[in-house]
Amino acid sequence: MSTDLDALTDAALDVLRRHGPLTDDDLAAHLADEGFGDADELGYAVVDLDHPYLDLLPDGRNVAVDTLLEGRVFTHRLSAAEIAADATGADELGLPTRALWGNPDEDRVEYVFNDSEDERLVERGIGDGDIPDEDILLLPPGTFAGWSPGDVVAFTVTDGRVQWRRVDGDLAAGPDLAAGIGADTEFPVLLEDVLLSLVATDPAAFAEPAVPLNEWIDAAGFDRHQDDIAPRGFDFAEYLREQRLAVYAEELDLDREAVPDVLMFVGLVESIEDGDELDPQFVEHGAGLYRHLADPYVAAVALGQVIEHELAPAALAQAAEVLLSFGSRELAAPAHWFAGRAAEYDGRMRDAERHYEQSAGADVEFVPSLIDLAHFASDRGDAVRGLTLLDRIEGGDEEPLYELLQFFRPVDRPDLGRNDRCWCGSGRKYKVCHLGKADHPLTERAAWLYQKAAMHTDLPRWSVVQFALAENRVAALDEFDEEYAEALNEALADPLITDLVLFECGAFAEFVEQRGYLLPEDELDLARQWLEAKRSLYEVERVQPGVSVTARDLVTGETVEISDRVASRQVGAGELLLTRLVSVGDAWRIVGEIQRIAEEQRAAMLEVLDDPDLDPAALVDPFSDEAD
C-alpha cells in the first residue's frame, strides 16, 4: 500500500467524524470503500495512524476526539496565583486542551510545560510551585481582571477553538463517575479514558458547567494521583512502586523479586561515587538486601547497570567491600567478582585474577568468574585449564572462547615424563613448560594472540570507542529510520571496527601493557613487533592460490610476499587492499582485516594514511554503503 500517510490520517478522521467510534476493522472497511486500498492491508495501517485528535476508547474503538469535544464544558476553580498571572493549571481541565494540540491558538491561548525557567512564565510572574500542575494555559493578559480566588472558569471547544467564560450560579453535579469507570475495571484507571468513555456514550455528559473535575472525583468517593484515579484510600505509592519494578523487570529481563537487589546495589555504587556518607539504607538489613546477587545472571545484570551508569571502578570496588563486610558466604562470590571486574577495568590484572579465584572458590558454579578465569588461562596459552573451567558451566561449550581453545588444545606427549626436559628446547622441565599448554607453532598461535587482544576490546572503555566508530559508519542514516538499528548492529560486529579499536585507537597497546605478562614469551615478543606495524594500502601484483599473495606497499613502494592461504584464495591481481602486515617467523602475515578499496578511492586513501594524526574514523568512511 503506497497511500500517503497524511492523506490516510485525514480520511480516517473524516470517517470517524461522520460515523462515530469504529473498530479497526470497521474503520479500514470505510477507508477501503473510499478507495484507499485493500481493507486487510488498511487494517494494519490504521493502527499506526497518529494525530492529536485520533484516540482509542477503553473498549478499543477509534474515535475523533474533536467531534466528542464540540460543545462539552469543563470547569476549573481559580487560585490567586492563576488570577494574577492570567493563567490556569491544565491538569484539571481534561479533554479541552486536546484542541490546543491539534489546532494551536497561540494568539489567544498557549499550552506551556510548567518550567519555572520558561521566559513566558517568568514574564507572567509564575514562580516555582505557584501553579502545581504539570502544564499551564496562558490566557490573554487581563482575562481574569476583577475575578476573585474561588471563581470558576468554564472552558468549551467550539469549532475547534477553545473558549472560556466565568460561571456564576450553581454548578451541576457531573455525570456518574462509577458508571463511567465500569464495574469490572481494575484500579487505578486513567482519568482521560474515563472522560472519553463518558462523552462517547452520554450526550448529556459535561453539556453544561459542572463542578471542577477534582471536586467531582472527590465527591464520587475517588482519589486522584496525577493522571490516575482509584477508590478512596488506594495506596498509589505502593502501586507506582510495583509498576516501576515491573517495568525494570521487563527492561532488565529479571524476575520481579530480583529487581530491588539490583537497584539497591547500583544505588550503593552511585552513593560511593558521589562521596556521600554511607546511607544506613544500604547496610541496615545486611546481606538480605542483596541476596539475589548470588544468582550469576542477576549479578551480571547489576554489573551491566553499573557500566551503563558509567560509574567509576573505584566505587564498584568499594561497593564490593561493603558486600564482603556482611560475611555472607553466598555473597562472597558476586562480591569478589565485582571487585575483580573493578580491578580489571582499572588495569590491575593480577588483582583481578586473584578476586576471580576467590569468587570461584566461594562458589564453584559462579559462571562469570569461571569465564573470566578461562580468559586468563587462554592468555597464558593454557587451553586445557581454560576448557576445564568452561566445562564446569552448563552450556559452557557455547562460549565463543570454547571453540578457540579446542583448536589449540595441546597434543599429548606420552614419550615425555613430567620431570623430563621439555621438547621445545627451553631447558625447563616439561611439567613447568609445555605440559597442558599449547604446543602449536607460533605461526598458528598468531591467530590466537589476535583473538586474545580482540577480547580486550570488550572492556567498557573500549566498547565506547567501538560504538563511536560504528555510529560513524552509519552517520548518513536517519537514526529514526527502521534500517538504522540493523546497520548499527552490523557495524558493531564488523571486524574492521574491532581492528581499528585495537591498533589505531590503542587497545592493543593497552592489552600488551596490562596483560602481556600472561602471554608465552614468544607471543609477547610477537605482540611487541605488531605494535610497530602500520596499516597501509597494498596493490596485488601476483597470486598463488592457496599459498601466497605478492603485493606492493603503495606508501613505502616496497614489494612483499604475504604467506596467507586464506587471502590468496580471496583476492585477485590488481586489487587494492587496506590492511596491516607483520612478520611471523620468516614470513609476512596479515593481522586483522582486509578491506578492498575502489580504484577511485586510491588517492584519497593514501592521503588519509599519510596524515601523522590519523583519525581512525577516517578509515571507516570509505566503507559506507555508498562507497561499496
TORDREN-850795 format. One record per residue (C-alpha): residue number from 1; residue in one letter; z, y, x. Coordinates in steps of 0.5 Angstrom, whole numbers, padded with zeros to 4 digits, always signed. Each point is the difference from the previous one (the first is absolute). Layout:
{NUM; A; {Z; Y; X}} ...
***
This chain:
{1; M; {+0000; +0000; +0000}} {2; S; {-0002; +0007; +0003}} {3; T; {+0002; +0004; -0005}} {4; D; {+0003; +0007; +0002}} {5; L; {+0008; -0001; +0000}} {6; D; {+0001; +0007; -0002}} {7; A; {-0005; -0001; -0006}} {8; L; {+0003; -0006; -0002}} {9; T; {+0007; +0003; +0000}} {10; D; {-0002; +0006; -0004}} {11; A; {-0004; -0005; -0005}} {12; A; {+0007; -0004; +0000}} {13; L; {+0004; +0006; -0002}} {14; D; {-0005; +0002; -0006}} {15; V; {+0000; -0007; -0003}} {16; L; {+0008; +0000; +0000}} {17; R; {+0000; +0007; -0003}} {18; R; {-0004; -0003; -0006}} {19; H; {+0002; -0007; -0001}} {20; G; {+0008; +0001; +0003}} {21; P; {+0003; -0005; +0004}} {22; L; {-0004; -0006; +0002}} {23; T; {+0001; -0006; +0005}} {24; D; {-0004; -0001; +0006}} {25; D; {-0005; -0005; -0003}} {26; D; {-0001; +0005; -0007}} {27; L; {-0001; +0006; +0005}} {28; A; {-0005; -0004; +0004}} {29; A; {-0004; -0002; -0006}} {30; H; {+0000; +0007; -0003}} {31; L; {-0003; +0002; +0007}} {32; A; {-0005; -0005; +0000}} {33; D; {-0002; +0002; -0007}} {34; E; {-0001; +0007; +0003}} {35; G; {-0005; -0003; +0006}} {36; F; {+0005; +0000; +0006}} {37; G; {-0002; -0007; +0001}} {38; D; {+0003; -0008; -0001}} {39; A; {+0006; +0000; -0004}} {40; D; {+0003; -0005; +0005}} {41; E; {-0001; +0004; +0006}} {42; L; {+0003; +0006; -0003}} {43; G; {+0006; -0004; -0002}} {44; Y; {+0001; +0000; +0008}} {45; A; {-0002; +0007; +0001}} {46; V; {+0005; +0004; -0006}} {47; V; {+0006; -0003; +0004}} {48; D; {-0002; +0005; +0006}} {49; L; {-0001; +0006; -0004}} {50; D; {+0004; +0006; +0002}} {51; H; {+0001; +0006; -0004}} {52; P; {+0007; +0004; -0002}} {53; Y; {-0002; -0001; -0007}} {54; L; {-0001; -0007; +0001}} {55; D; {+0006; -0005; -0001}} {56; L; {+0003; -0006; -0003}} {57; L; {+0004; -0001; -0006}} {58; P; {+0006; -0005; +0001}} {59; D; {-0004; -0005; -0004}} {60; G; {-0006; +0000; +0006}} {61; R; {-0005; +0004; -0004}} {62; N; {-0003; +0006; +0003}} {63; V; {+0001; +0007; -0003}} {64; A; {-0003; +0007; +0001}} {65; V; {+0007; +0004; +0000}} {66; D; {-0003; +0007; -0001}} {67; T; {-0002; -0003; -0007}} {68; L; {+0007; -0002; -0001}} {69; L; {+0003; +0006; +0002}} {70; E; {-0004; +0005; -0004}} {71; G; {+0005; +0004; -0005}} {72; R; {+0006; -0004; +0003}} {73; V; {+0006; +0004; +0001}} {74; F; {+0005; -0001; +0006}} {75; T; {+0006; +0005; +0001}} {76; H; {+0005; +0002; +0006}} {77; R; {+0006; +0004; +0000}} {78; L; {+0000; +0005; +0005}} {79; S; {+0005; +0002; +0005}} {80; A; {+0002; +0007; +0003}} {81; A; {-0004; -0002; +0007}} {82; E; {-0006; -0002; -0004}} {83; I; {+0000; +0006; -0004}} {84; A; {+0001; +0005; +0006}} {85; A; {-0006; -0004; +0003}} {86; D; {-0005; -0001; -0006}} {87; A; {+0000; -0007; +0002}} {88; T; {+0002; -0007; -0003}} {89; G; {+0002; -0006; +0002}} {90; A; {-0005; -0005; -0001}} {91; D; {+0003; -0007; -0001}} {92; E; {+0003; +0001; -0007}} {93; L; {-0007; +0002; -0003}} {94; G; {-0003; -0007; +0001}} {95; L; {-0008; +0000; -0002}} {96; P; {-0002; +0007; -0001}} {97; T; {+0000; +0001; +0008}} {98; R; {-0006; -0005; +0000}} {99; A; {-0004; +0006; -0003}} {100; L; {+0001; +0003; +0007}} {101; W; {-0002; -0006; +0004}} {102; G; {-0007; -0001; -0004}} {103; N; {-0001; +0008; -0001}} {104; P; {+0003; +0004; +0004}} {105; D; {+0002; +0007; -0003}} {106; E; {+0003; +0004; +0006}} {107; D; {-0002; +0007; -0002}} {108; R; {+0006; -0002; -0006}} {109; V; {+0004; -0005; +0003}} {110; E; {+0001; -0004; +0006}} {111; Y; {+0002; -0007; +0001}} {112; V; {+0004; +0000; +0007}} {113; F; {+0004; -0005; +0004}} {114; N; {+0007; +0002; +0001}} {115; D; {+0001; +0002; +0007}} {116; S; {+0004; +0006; +0002}} {117; E; {-0004; +0002; +0006}} {118; D; {-0006; +0001; -0005}} {119; E; {-0002; +0007; +0000}} {120; R; {-0002; +0000; -0007}} {121; L; {+0007; -0002; -0002}} {122; V; {+0003; +0005; +0005}} {123; E; {-0003; +0006; -0003}} {124; R; {+0003; -0002; -0007}} {125; G; {+0007; -0001; +0004}} {126; I; {+0001; -0007; -0002}} {127; G; {+0004; -0003; +0006}} {128; D; {+0002; -0007; +0001}} {129; G; {+0004; -0003; -0006}} {130; D; {-0001; +0006; -0004}} {131; I; {-0005; -0005; -0005}} {132; P; {+0002; -0007; +0002}} {133; D; {-0007; -0003; -0003}} {134; E; {-0005; -0003; +0005}} {135; D; {-0006; +0004; -0003}} {136; I; {+0000; +0007; -0003}} {137; L; {-0004; +0004; -0004}} {138; L; {-0001; +0007; +0002}} {139; L; {-0002; +0005; -0006}} {140; P; {-0003; +0007; +0000}} {141; P; {+0005; +0005; +0002}} {142; G; {+0004; +0003; -0006}} {143; T; {-0001; -0006; -0004}} {144; F; {+0008; -0001; -0001}} {145; A; {+0002; +0007; +0000}} {146; G; {+0005; +0001; -0005}} {147; W; {+0002; -0007; -0001}} {148; S; {+0007; -0003; +0001}} {149; P; {+0002; -0006; +0003}} {150; G; {+0000; -0006; -0005}} {151; D; {-0006; +0003; -0004}} {152; V; {-0005; -0006; -0001}} {153; V; {-0008; +0001; +0002}} {154; A; {-0005; -0005; -0003}} {155; F; {-0006; -0002; +0004}} {156; T; {-0006; -0002; -0004}} {157; V; {-0007; -0002; +0002}} {158; T; {-0006; +0003; -0004}} {159; D; {-0007; -0001; +0002}} {160; G; {+0002; -0003; +0007}} {161; R; {+0004; +0006; +0002}} {162; V; {+0008; +0001; +0000}} {163; Q; {+0003; +0005; -0005}} {164; W; {+0007; +0002; -0001}} {165; R; {+0005; +0004; -0004}} {166; R; {+0007; +0001; -0002}} {167; V; {+0003; -0005; -0005}} {168; D; {+0005; +0004; -0005}} {169; G; {+0004; -0004; -0005}} {170; D; {+0002; -0007; -0001}} {171; L; {-0004; -0006; +0004}} {172; A; {-0002; -0007; -0002}} {173; A; {+0004; -0006; +0002}} {174; G; {-0006; -0003; +0003}} {175; P; {-0003; -0007; -0001}} {176; D; {+0004; -0006; +0000}} {177; L; {+0000; -0002; +0008}} {178; A; {+0003; -0007; -0001}} {179; A; {-0006; -0001; -0004}} {180; G; {-0005; +0003; +0005}} {181; I; {+0003; -0005; +0005}} {182; G; {+0000; -0006; -0004}} {183; A; {+0005; -0006; +0000}} {184; D; {-0003; -0005; +0005}} {185; T; {+0000; +0006; +0005}} {186; E; {+0003; -0002; +0007}} {187; F; {+0004; +0006; +0002}} {188; P; {-0001; +0005; +0003}} {189; V; {-0007; +0003; -0002}} {190; L; {-0004; +0005; +0002}} {191; L; {+0001; +0007; -0005}} {192; E; {-0007; +0001; +0000}} {193; D; {-0002; -0007; -0002}} {194; V; {+0005; +0001; -0006}} {195; L; {-0003; +0007; -0002}} {196; L; {-0008; -0003; +0001}} {197; S; {+0002; -0005; -0005}} {198; L; {+0003; +0004; -0005}} {199; V; {-0005; +0006; +0000}} {200; A; {-0005; -0006; +0000}} {201; T; {+0003; -0004; -0006}} {202; D; {+0003; +0006; -0004}} {203; P; {-0004; +0006; -0002}} {204; A; {+0007; +0004; -0002}} {205; A; {+0003; -0001; +0007}} {206; F; {+0001; +0007; +0003}} {207; A; {-0004; +0003; -0005}} {208; E; {+0005; +0005; -0001}} {209; P; {+0005; +0003; +0005}} {210; A; {+0006; -0005; +0001}} {211; V; {+0006; +0000; +0005}} {212; P; {-0002; +0000; +0007}} {213; L; {-0001; -0007; +0003}} {214; N; {+0006; -0001; +0004}} {215; E; {+0004; +0002; -0006}} {216; W; {-0004; -0004; -0005}} {217; I; {+0001; -0006; +0005}} {218; D; {+0008; +0001; +0001}} {219; A; {+0000; +0001; -0008}} {220; A; {-0003; -0007; -0001}} {221; G; {+0005; -0003; +0005}} {222; F; {-0004; -0001; +0006}} {223; D; {+0001; +0003; +0007}} {224; R; {-0006; +0002; +0005}} {225; H; {-0001; +0000; +0007}} {226; Q; {-0006; +0003; +0003}} {227; D; {-0006; -0003; -0004}} {228; D; {+0004; -0006; -0003}} {229; I; {+0004; +0000; -0006}} {230; A; {+0005; -0006; -0002}} {231; P; {+0006; -0001; -0005}} {232; R; {+0006; +0004; +0002}} {233; G; {+0004; -0003; +0006}} {234; F; {-0005; -0003; +0003}} {235; D; {+0001; -0001; +0008}} {236; F; {-0006; +0004; +0002}} {237; A; {+0003; +0000; +0007}} {238; E; {+0000; -0008; +0001}} {239; Y; {-0007; +0000; -0004}} {240; L; {-0003; +0004; +0005}} {241; R; {+0003; -0003; +0006}} {242; E; {-0002; -0007; -0003}} {243; Q; {-0007; +0003; -0001}} {244; R; {+0000; +0003; +0007}} {245; L; {+0002; -0007; +0003}} {246; A; {-0005; -0004; -0004}} {247; V; {-0006; +0005; +0003}} {248; Y; {+0003; -0001; +0007}} {249; A; {+0000; -0008; -0001}} {250; E; {-0007; +0000; -0002}} {251; E; {-0003; +0005; +0005}} {252; L; {+0004; -0004; +0006}} {253; D; {-0001; -0007; -0003}} {254; L; {+0007; -0001; +0000}} {255; D; {+0005; -0003; -0005}} {256; R; {+0004; +0005; -0004}} {257; E; {+0006; -0002; +0003}} {258; A; {-0002; +0001; +0007}} {259; V; {-0002; +0007; -0001}} {260; P; {+0006; +0003; +0000}} {261; D; {+0002; -0003; +0007}} {262; V; {-0007; +0002; +0003}} {263; L; {+0001; +0008; -0003}} {264; M; {+0007; +0000; +0003}} {265; F; {-0002; -0003; +0007}} {266; V; {-0005; +0006; +0000}} {267; G; {+0005; +0005; -0002}} {268; L; {+0004; -0002; +0005}} {269; V; {-0005; +0001; +0006}} {270; E; {-0002; +0006; -0003}} {271; S; {+0007; +0003; +0000}} {272; I; {+0001; -0002; +0007}} {273; E; {-0006; +0003; +0002}} {274; D; {+0002; +0007; -0004}} {275; G; {+0006; +0000; +0005}} {276; D; {+0005; -0001; -0007}} {277; E; {+0007; -0003; +0001}} {278; L; {-0001; -0007; -0003}} {279; D; {+0001; +0001; -0007}} {280; P; {+0005; -0005; -0003}} {281; Q; {-0005; -0003; -0005}} {282; F; {-0004; -0003; +0006}} {283; V; {+0006; -0005; +0002}} {284; E; {+0006; +0000; -0005}} {285; H; {-0003; -0006; -0003}} {286; G; {-0001; -0003; +0006}} {287; A; {-0006; -0006; +0001}} {288; G; {+0000; -0001; -0007}} {289; L; {-0004; +0007; +0000}} {290; Y; {-0006; -0003; +0004}} {291; R; {+0001; -0008; -0002}} {292; H; {-0008; +0000; -0002}} {293; L; {-0002; +0002; +0007}} {294; A; {+0002; -0007; +0002}} {295; D; {-0007; -0002; -0003}} {296; P; {-0005; +0001; +0005}} {297; Y; {-0005; +0002; -0005}} {298; V; {+0005; +0006; -0002}} {299; A; {+0002; +0002; +0007}} {300; A; {-0008; +0000; +0002}} {301; V; {-0001; +0005; -0007}} {302; A; {+0006; +0004; +0002}} {303; L; {-0003; +0001; +0007}} {304; G; {-0006; +0002; -0003}} {305; Q; {+0003; +0005; -0004}} {306; V; {+0004; +0003; +0007}} {307; I; {-0007; +0000; +0003}} {308; E; {-0003; +0004; -0006}} {309; H; {+0005; +0005; +0000}} {310; E; {-0001; +0001; +0008}} {311; L; {+0007; -0001; +0001}} {312; A; {+0002; +0000; +0008}} {313; P; {+0001; -0007; +0004}} {314; A; {+0007; +0003; +0002}} {315; A; {+0002; +0001; -0007}} {316; L; {-0002; -0007; -0002}} {317; A; {+0004; -0003; +0006}} {318; Q; {+0006; +0004; -0002}} {319; A; {-0001; -0003; -0008}} {320; A; {-0001; -0007; +0003}} {321; E; {+0007; +0001; +0004}} {322; V; {+0003; +0002; -0007}} {323; L; {-0002; -0007; -0003}} {324; L; {+0003; -0003; +0006}} {325; S; {+0006; +0003; -0001}} {326; F; {+0001; -0004; -0006}} {327; G; {+0001; -0006; +0004}} {328; S; {-0004; -0004; -0006}} {329; R; {-0004; -0006; +0003}} {330; E; {-0005; +0001; -0005}} {331; L; {-0002; +0007; +0002}} {332; A; {+0000; -0001; +0008}} {333; A; {-0007; -0003; -0001}} {334; P; {-0003; +0006; -0003}} {335; A; {+0004; +0005; +0004}} {336; H; {-0002; -0003; +0007}} {337; W; {-0007; +0000; -0003}} {338; F; {+0001; +0007; -0002}} {339; A; {+0003; +0002; +0007}} {340; G; {-0006; -0004; +0004}} {341; R; {-0005; +0004; -0004}} {342; A; {+0003; +0007; +0001}} {343; A; {+0000; -0002; +0008}} {344; E; {-0007; -0003; +0000}} {345; Y; {-0002; +0007; -0004}} {346; D; {+0004; +0004; +0006}} {347; G; {-0004; -0004; +0005}} {348; R; {+0006; -0004; +0002}} {349; M; {-0003; -0007; +0000}} {350; R; {+0006; -0004; +0004}} {351; D; {+0005; +0003; -0005}} {352; A; {-0005; -0002; -0006}} {353; E; {-0001; -0007; +0002}} {354; R; {+0008; -0001; +0001}} {355; H; {+0001; +0002; -0007}} {356; Y; {-0005; -0004; -0003}} {357; E; {+0003; -0006; +0004}} {358; Q; {+0007; +0002; -0003}} {359; S; {-0004; +0000; -0007}} {360; A; {-0003; -0007; +0000}} {361; G; {+0007; -0002; +0003}} {362; A; {+0004; +0002; -0006}} {363; D; {-0006; -0002; -0005}} {364; V; {-0004; -0006; +0003}} {365; E; {-0005; +0002; -0006}} {366; F; {+0000; +0007; +0000}} {367; V; {-0008; +0001; +0000}} {368; P; {-0001; +0007; +0003}} {369; S; {+0004; -0002; +0006}} {370; L; {-0004; -0006; +0002}} {371; I; {-0006; +0003; -0001}} {372; D; {+0002; +0006; +0005}} {373; L; {+0002; -0005; +0005}} {374; A; {-0006; -0004; -0001}} {375; H; {-0004; +0006; +0002}} {376; F; {+0005; +0001; +0007}} {377; A; {-0002; -0008; +0001}} {378; S; {-0007; +0002; -0001}} {379; D; {+0000; +0006; +0005}} {380; R; {+0003; -0005; +0005}} {381; G; {-0005; -0005; +0000}} {382; D; {+0005; -0005; -0003}} {383; A; {-0005; -0003; -0006}} {384; V; {+0005; -0006; -0001}} {385; R; {+0006; +0005; -0002}} {386; G; {-0004; +0004; -0004}} {387; L; {-0003; -0005; -0004}} {388; T; {+0007; -0004; +0000}} {389; L; {+0003; +0007; -0003}} {390; L; {-0005; +0001; -0005}} {391; D; {+0000; -0008; -0002}} {392; R; {+0007; +0002; -0003}} {393; I; {-0003; +0004; -0005}} {394; E; {-0002; -0002; -0007}} {395; G; {-0008; +0002; +0001}} {396; G; {+0001; +0002; +0007}} {397; D; {-0007; -0003; +0002}} {398; E; {-0003; +0005; -0005}} {399; E; {+0003; +0006; +0005}} {400; P; {-0006; +0003; +0004}} {401; L; {+0003; -0002; +0006}} {402; Y; {+0001; -0007; -0001}} {403; E; {-0008; -0002; +0001}} {404; L; {+0000; +0005; +0006}} {405; L; {+0006; -0004; +0003}} {406; Q; {-0003; -0007; -0002}} {407; F; {-0006; +0002; +0004}} {408; F; {+0004; +0001; +0006}} {409; R; {+0005; -0006; -0001}} {410; P; {+0000; -0003; +0008}} {411; V; {-0003; -0007; +0002}} {412; D; {+0006; -0005; +0001}} {413; R; {+0000; -0002; +0008}} {414; P; {+0003; -0007; +0000}} {415; D; {-0001; +0000; +0007}} {416; L; {+0005; +0005; +0002}} {417; G; {+0007; +0000; -0001}} {418; R; {+0005; +0006; -0002}} {419; N; {+0002; +0001; +0007}} {420; D; {-0007; -0001; +0004}} {421; R; {-0004; +0005; +0003}} {422; C; {-0004; +0004; -0006}} {423; W; {-0007; -0002; +0000}} {424; C; {-0002; +0007; +0000}} {425; G; {+0002; +0001; +0008}} {426; S; {+0005; +0005; -0001}} {427; G; {+0005; -0004; +0004}} {428; R; {+0005; +0000; -0006}} {429; K; {+0003; -0006; -0004}} {430; Y; {-0004; -0002; -0006}} {431; K; {+0005; +0001; -0005}} {432; V; {+0001; +0007; +0002}} {433; C; {-0007; +0002; +0001}} {434; H; {-0005; -0003; -0005}} {435; L; {+0004; -0005; -0004}} {436; G; {-0001; +0001; -0007}} {437; K; {-0005; +0006; +0002}} {438; A; {-0007; +0002; -0001}} {439; D; {-0004; -0004; +0006}} {440; H; {-0006; +0003; -0002}} {441; P; {-0004; +0004; +0005}} {442; L; {+0000; +0008; +0000}} {443; T; {-0007; +0001; -0003}} {444; E; {+0002; -0004; -0006}} {445; R; {+0007; +0004; +0000}} {446; A; {-0003; +0007; +0000}} {447; A; {-0001; -0001; -0008}} {448; W; {+0007; -0002; -0001}} {449; L; {+0002; +0006; +0004}} {450; Y; {-0004; +0005; -0004}} {451; Q; {+0003; -0003; -0006}} {452; K; {+0007; +0001; +0002}} {453; A; {-0002; +0007; +0001}} {454; A; {-0003; +0001; -0006}} {455; M; {+0006; -0003; -0004}} {456; H; {+0004; +0006; +0004}} {457; T; {-0004; +0005; -0005}} {458; D; {+0004; -0003; -0006}} {459; L; {+0006; +0005; +0002}} {460; P; {+0001; +0006; -0005}} {461; R; {-0002; +0005; +0005}} {462; W; {-0007; -0003; +0002}} {463; S; {-0001; -0002; -0007}} {464; V; {+0000; +0007; -0002}} {465; V; {-0005; +0001; +0005}} {466; Q; {-0005; -0005; -0002}} {467; F; {+0001; +0002; -0007}} {468; A; {-0002; +0007; +0002}} {469; L; {-0006; -0003; +0003}} {470; A; {-0002; -0004; -0006}} {471; E; {+0000; +0007; -0004}} {472; N; {-0004; +0003; +0005}} {473; R; {-0005; -0006; -0001}} {474; V; {+0000; +0001; -0008}} {475; A; {+0000; +0008; +0000}} {476; A; {-0006; +0001; -0003}} {477; L; {+0002; -0004; -0006}} {478; D; {+0004; +0003; -0006}} {479; E; {+0007; -0002; +0000}} {480; F; {+0000; -0001; -0007}} {481; D; {-0007; -0004; +0000}} {482; E; {+0001; -0007; -0002}} {483; E; {-0003; -0002; +0007}} {484; Y; {+0005; +0004; +0004}} {485; A; {+0005; -0005; +0000}} {486; E; {-0004; -0006; +0001}} {487; A; {-0004; +0004; +0006}} {488; L; {+0007; +0002; +0003}} {489; N; {+0003; -0007; +0000}} {490; E; {-0007; -0003; +0003}} {491; A; {+0001; +0006; +0006}} {492; L; {+0007; -0002; +0001}} {493; A; {-0002; -0007; +0001}} {494; D; {-0006; +0002; +0005}} {495; P; {+0002; -0003; +0007}} {496; L; {-0004; +0006; +0003}} {497; I; {+0006; +0005; -0003}} {498; T; {+0005; -0005; +0003}} {499; D; {-0003; +0000; +0006}} {500; L; {+0000; +0008; +0000}} {501; V; {+0007; +0000; -0001}} {502; L; {+0001; -0005; +0006}} {503; F; {-0004; +0004; +0005}} {504; E; {-0002; +0007; -0002}} {505; C; {+0007; +0001; -0003}} {506; G; {+0004; -0003; +0005}} {507; A; {+0003; -0006; -0004}} {508; F; {-0002; -0005; +0005}} {509; A; {+0003; +0004; +0006}} {510; E; {+0007; +0000; -0004}} {511; F; {-0001; -0007; -0001}} {512; V; {+0000; -0001; +0008}} {513; E; {+0005; +0004; +0001}} {514; Q; {+0005; -0003; -0005}} {515; R; {-0002; -0007; -0001}} {516; G; {-0003; -0001; +0007}} {517; Y; {+0006; -0003; +0003}} {518; L; {-0001; -0006; -0005}} {519; L; {-0007; -0002; +0002}} {520; P; {-0002; -0005; +0005}} {521; E; {-0001; +0003; +0007}} {522; D; {-0008; -0001; +0000}} {523; E; {+0000; +0003; -0007}} {524; L; {+0004; +0006; +0002}} {525; D; {-0005; +0002; +0005}} {526; L; {-0006; -0001; -0004}} {527; A; {+0003; +0005; -0005}} {528; R; {+0001; +0005; +0005}} {529; Q; {-0007; -0001; +0002}} {530; W; {-0002; +0001; -0007}} {531; L; {+0004; +0007; +0000}} {532; E; {-0005; +0003; +0005}} {533; A; {-0007; -0003; -0004}} {534; K; {-0003; +0006; -0004}} {535; R; {-0004; -0001; -0007}} {536; S; {-0008; +0001; +0002}} {537; L; {-0007; +0000; -0003}} {538; Y; {-0004; -0006; +0002}} {539; E; {-0007; -0002; +0000}} {540; V; {-0002; -0007; -0001}} {541; E; {-0005; -0002; +0005}} {542; R; {+0000; -0008; +0000}} {543; V; {+0003; -0005; -0004}} {544; Q; {+0001; -0007; +0002}} {545; P; {+0002; -0003; -0007}} {546; G; {+0007; -0004; +0001}} {547; V; {+0001; +0003; +0007}} {548; S; {+0000; +0007; +0001}} {549; V; {-0003; +0007; -0001}} {550; T; {-0003; +0005; +0005}} {551; A; {+0001; +0007; -0002}} {552; R; {+0000; +0007; +0004}} {553; D; {+0006; +0005; -0001}} {554; L; {-0003; +0006; -0002}} {555; V; {+0006; +0004; +0002}} {556; T; {+0000; -0002; +0007}} {557; G; {-0007; -0003; +0001}} {558; E; {+0003; -0007; +0002}} {559; T; {-0003; -0007; -0002}} {560; V; {+0005; -0005; -0001}} {561; E; {-0001; -0007; -0003}} {562; I; {+0005; -0002; -0005}} {563; S; {+0002; -0007; -0001}} {564; D; {+0001; +0000; -0007}} {565; R; {-0002; -0006; -0004}} {566; V; {+0001; +0002; -0007}} {567; A; {-0003; +0007; +0001}} {568; S; {-0006; -0003; +0004}} {569; R; {-0002; -0003; -0007}} {570; Q; {+0001; +0006; -0004}} {571; V; {-0004; +0006; +0004}} {572; G; {-0007; +0001; +0002}} {573; A; {-0003; +0003; +0006}} {574; G; {-0001; +0008; -0002}} {575; E; {+0006; +0001; -0004}} {576; L; {+0006; +0005; +0002}} {577; L; {+0007; -0003; +0000}} {578; L; {+0006; +0004; +0000}} {579; T; {+0006; -0004; +0003}} {580; R; {+0005; -0001; +0006}} {581; L; {-0002; -0004; +0006}} {582; V; {+0006; -0003; +0004}} {583; S; {+0000; -0005; +0006}} {584; V; {+0003; -0007; -0002}} {585; G; {+0000; -0004; +0007}} {586; D; {-0007; +0001; +0003}} {587; A; {-0004; +0001; -0007}} {588; W; {+0000; +0006; -0004}} {589; R; {+0002; -0001; -0007}} {590; I; {+0000; +0005; -0007}} {591; V; {+0007; +0002; -0002}} {592; G; {+0001; +0002; -0007}} {593; E; {-0006; +0001; -0005}} {594; I; {-0007; +0001; +0001}} {595; Q; {-0004; +0006; -0004}} {596; R; {-0007; +0001; -0001}} {597; I; {-0002; +0007; +0001}} {598; A; {-0007; +0002; -0003}} {599; E; {-0005; +0003; +0005}} {600; E; {+0000; +0007; -0003}} {601; Q; {+0008; +0000; +0001}} {602; R; {-0001; -0001; +0007}} {603; A; {+0000; +0007; +0003}} {604; A; {+0006; +0002; -0005}} {605; M; {+0004; -0007; +0002}} {606; L; {-0001; +0002; +0008}} {607; E; {+0002; +0007; -0002}} {608; V; {+0007; -0003; -0003}} {609; L; {+0001; -0005; +0006}} {610; D; {-0001; +0006; +0005}} {611; D; {+0006; +0004; -0003}} {612; P; {+0006; -0001; +0004}} {613; D; {+0004; +0002; -0006}} {614; L; {-0003; -0005; -0004}} {615; D; {+0003; +0000; -0007}} {616; P; {+0000; -0008; -0003}} {617; A; {-0002; +0003; -0007}} {618; A; {-0007; +0002; +0003}} {619; L; {-0001; -0007; +0002}} {620; V; {+0001; -0002; -0008}} {621; D; {-0005; +0005; -0003}} {622; P; {-0007; -0003; +0003}} {623; F; {+0002; -0007; -0004}} {624; S; {+0000; +0003; -0007}} {625; D; {-0004; -0003; -0006}} {626; E; {-0005; +0006; +0001}} {627; A; {-0001; -0002; +0008}} {628; D; {+0000; -0007; -0002}} 
***
